[in-house]
């Protein structure tokens, strides 16, 4: 499987000629969802969900489908009958040849005064990759490659480090990093790498790795 990092929270997975894209939001490239056979969206925040880009991807590929939670599905499903699927914690399905399990229910707490929205994470092919969206969800099975939300308004680095320790993946690649400046990246790399207990890795947008 080839993992390609796109800007911020978006990643593309390629396997056996099929492409799965997770969270092609407004902080990612305009063509982040282009050519996708299947798209997964973790929640409704605009850095993860861009309605125009999803519509364009579905219009360009009549066979493409989306799996997401209800708040997103309700906004796009009427225009694409039968191609937008609502999922929640505990669900399992096959998308473009990828086996997907859904974990998690709520977005991380941003502030007690801000109501929490729903958020789901996606475990791909029995734990080869886990993308938690905007939450520190721990799946109930081993994870090989964790897509690590490294910096967000709702987290601090101690929580990120403890999350890596709790999941215990073989490796962790940064996502959710658009707000992290190049000046600060070495600090995060050093501390997470030293304390997380696994290989902490970073891909620049457009860079790929085999996982």
C-alpha positions as CSV (number, residue, x, y, z in Angstrom):
1,X,0.0,0.0,0.0
2,X,1.3,3.5,-0.9
3,X,0.6,6.3,1.5
4,X,0.8,9.8,0.1
5,X,0.6,12.8,2.4
6,X,-1.5,15.8,1.3
7,X,-1.6,19.1,3.1
8,X,-2.9,19.1,6.7
9,X,-5.2,16.2,7.6
10,X,-5.6,14.6,4.1
11,X,-3.9,11.4,3.0
12,X,-4.3,9.2,-0.1
13,X,-3.9,5.5,-0.1
14,X,-3.2,3.5,-3.2
15,X,-3.5,-0.3,-3.5
16,X,-4.0,-2.6,-6.5
17,X,-4.9,0.3,-8.8
18,X,-7.5,1.7,-6.4
19,X,-7.4,5.0,-4.5
20,X,-8.9,5.9,-1.1
21,X,-8.7,9.5,0.2
22,X,-9.3,10.5,3.8
23,X,-10.3,14.1,4.7
24,X,-9.7,16.2,1.6
25,X,-10.7,19.4,3.4
26,X,-10.2,23.1,2.7
27,X,-6.7,23.2,4.1
28,X,-5.6,20.5,1.6
29,X,-4.8,20.9,-2.1
30,X,-7.8,21.7,-4.4
31,X,-7.3,18.4,-6.2
32,X,-6.8,16.3,-3.1
33,X,-9.9,14.2,-3.8
34,X,-9.4,14.1,-7.6
35,X,-9.3,10.5,-9.0
36,X,-10.4,8.9,-5.8
37,X,-12.4,5.7,-6.0
38,X,-13.6,6.1,-2.3
39,X,-13.5,9.0,0.1
40,X,-13.7,8.9,3.9
41,X,-14.5,12.0,5.9
42,X,-14.0,12.1,9.7
43,X,-16.2,15.1,10.6
44,X,-17.7,18.4,9.4
45,X,-15.0,20.9,10.2
46,X,-13.9,22.7,7.0
47,X,-10.3,21.7,7.3
48,X,-11.5,18.1,6.9
49,X,-14.7,18.5,4.8
50,X,-15.0,20.7,1.7
51,X,-18.4,20.1,0.0
52,X,-17.3,21.6,-3.3
53,X,-14.3,19.3,-3.6
54,X,-16.3,16.2,-2.7
55,X,-19.0,17.1,-5.3
56,X,-16.3,17.6,-7.9
57,X,-14.7,14.3,-7.2
58,X,-18.1,12.4,-7.4
59,X,-19.1,14.2,-10.6
60,X,-15.7,13.4,-12.2
61,X,-15.9,9.7,-11.3
62,X,-19.4,8.3,-11.5
63,X,-18.2,5.2,-9.6
64,X,-16.7,7.1,-6.7
65,X,-18.4,6.8,-3.3
66,X,-18.2,8.5,0.1
67,X,-18.4,7.1,3.6
68,X,-18.9,9.6,6.5
69,X,-20.9,10.5,9.5
70,X,-24.5,11.8,9.4
71,X,-23.7,15.5,9.7
72,X,-21.6,15.4,6.5
73,X,-23.7,12.8,4.6
74,X,-26.9,14.9,5.0
75,X,-25.3,17.8,3.2
76,X,-24.1,15.9,0.1
77,X,-26.2,12.6,-0.2
78,X,-29.3,14.2,-1.9
79,X,-27.2,15.0,-5.0
80,X,-25.7,11.6,-5.3
81,X,-28.3,8.9,-4.4
82,X,-26.8,5.6,-3.3
83,X,-23.2,6.9,-3.3
84,X,-22.9,8.5,0.1
85,X,-23.0,6.2,3.1
86,X,-23.6,7.1,6.7
87,X,-21.3,5.3,9.2
88,X,-20.7,5.3,12.9
89,X,-18.7,3.7,15.7
90,X,-18.5,-0.1,15.3
91,X,-19.4,-0.2,11.6
92,X,-17.3,-2.1,9.1
93,X,-17.3,-1.9,5.3
94,X,-15.3,-2.3,2.1
95,X,-14.4,0.8,0.1
96,X,-12.6,0.5,-3.2
97,X,-11.0,-2.8,-2.0
98,X,-9.9,-1.4,1.4
99,X,-11.4,-3.0,4.5
100,X,-12.5,-0.2,6.9
101,X,-13.6,-0.2,10.5
102,X,-15.0,2.8,12.2
103,X,-13.8,3.9,15.7
104,X,-14.8,6.8,17.9
105,X,-17.8,9.0,18.3
106,X,-16.9,12.6,19.4
107,X,-14.5,15.3,18.4
108,X,-11.9,16.2,21.0
109,X,-12.8,19.0,23.5
110,X,-11.8,22.4,22.1
111,X,-13.3,24.3,25.0
112,X,-16.0,23.5,27.5
113,X,-18.1,26.3,26.1
114,X,-18.0,24.8,22.6
115,X,-20.4,21.9,22.0
116,X,-18.7,18.7,20.9
117,X,-19.6,17.5,17.4
118,X,-19.4,13.9,16.1
119,X,-16.1,12.6,14.8
120,X,-15.1,9.1,13.6
121,X,-11.7,7.5,12.9
122,X,-11.0,4.9,10.2
123,X,-8.9,1.8,10.7
124,X,-7.8,0.5,7.3
125,X,-7.1,-3.2,6.4
126,X,-7.1,-4.7,9.8
127,X,-4.9,-2.1,11.4
128,X,-2.3,-1.2,8.7
129,X,-3.3,2.4,9.0
130,X,-5.5,4.4,11.5
131,X,-6.7,8.0,10.9
132,X,-8.5,9.3,14.0
133,X,-9.7,12.6,12.6
134,X,-9.9,15.2,15.4
135,X,-9.8,12.9,18.4
136,X,-7.4,10.8,20.3
137,X,-9.3,7.6,19.8
138,X,-7.6,4.3,20.7
139,X,-8.7,1.4,18.5
140,X,-9.4,-1.9,20.2
141,X,-6.8,-3.7,18.0
142,X,-3.1,-3.2,17.1
143,X,-2.1,-0.4,14.7
144,X,0.9,-0.5,12.4
145,X,0.8,3.1,11.1
146,X,-0.9,5.9,13.0
147,X,-1.8,9.1,11.3
148,X,-1.0,11.4,14.2
149,X,-2.8,14.7,14.6
150,X,0.3,16.4,15.8
151,X,-0.9,20.0,16.4
152,X,-4.4,21.4,16.9
153,X,-6.3,24.0,18.9
154,X,-7.7,21.1,21.0
155,X,-4.4,19.4,22.0
156,X,-1.1,19.9,23.7
157,X,2.1,18.0,23.0
158,X,2.0,16.0,26.2
159,X,-1.4,14.6,25.1
160,X,0.0,13.8,21.7
161,X,2.9,11.9,23.2
162,X,0.7,10.0,25.6
163,X,-1.6,9.1,22.7
164,X,1.2,7.6,20.7
165,X,2.2,5.6,23.8
166,X,-1.3,4.3,24.3
167,X,-1.9,3.3,20.7
168,X,1.6,1.8,20.5
169,X,1.9,1.8,16.6
170,X,5.0,0.6,14.8
171,X,5.3,4.1,13.3
172,X,3.5,7.4,13.4
173,X,3.2,9.9,10.6
174,X,2.2,13.5,11.2
175,X,-1.1,14.9,10.0
176,X,-3.1,17.9,11.1
177,X,0.0,20.0,10.8
178,X,-1.0,23.1,8.8
179,X,-0.9,25.3,11.9
180,X,2.6,24.0,12.8
181,X,5.3,26.3,11.5
182,X,8.7,25.1,10.2
183,X,10.3,26.8,13.2
184,X,8.4,24.6,15.6
185,X,8.6,21.3,13.8
186,X,12.0,20.3,15.2
187,X,10.6,20.7,18.7
188,X,7.7,18.4,18.0
189,X,9.9,15.9,16.1
190,X,12.4,15.8,19.0
191,X,10.0,15.4,21.8
192,X,7.5,13.0,20.2
193,X,10.4,11.0,18.7
194,X,12.2,10.8,22.1
195,X,9.1,10.1,24.3
196,X,6.5,8.5,22.1
197,X,8.1,5.1,22.0
198,X,7.8,4.5,18.3
199,X,9.2,5.8,15.0
200,X,7.9,9.3,14.5
201,X,8.0,10.3,10.9
202,X,7.0,13.2,8.7
203,X,6.1,13.4,5.0
204,X,6.0,16.7,3.2
205,X,2.8,17.3,1.1
206,X,3.0,15.1,-2.0
207,X,5.6,12.8,-0.6
208,X,4.8,9.0,-0.4
209,X,5.9,6.0,1.6
210,X,5.1,2.3,1.4
211,X,3.3,1.0,4.5
